Amino acid sequence: MSTYGKQVGIDFDFHGTMANTFDAHRLLQHYQEELGPEVADTIVNSLYAQYFTQRAHPSAPETLLEAAKAAGVDRSAAEAFIKD
């Protein structure tokens, strides 16, 4: 995977934390239903980039908030949903 990633400009880092991704899936599902598939695609791409290249915890509130922000979700709405 690392070799293939480098060929397209992705520097995979597979040493991040393996953890429960329930909250990430919950966020993704919520905004797919509320704001549509384009927003969901942006969220999932941000989550993948953060996890696979930056070692971000997949369900940490700051990771989820960054993904929502990348998709243009209102910060206060995203924070409220993540805390719920």
Salt bridges, closest charged atoms under 4 A:
ASP11 OD1 - LYS6 NZ 2.97
ASP13 OD1 - HIS15 ND1 3.23
ASP13 OD2 - ARG55 NE 2.68
GLU66 OE1 - LYS69 NZ 3.56
GLU79 OE2 - ARG75 NE 3.23
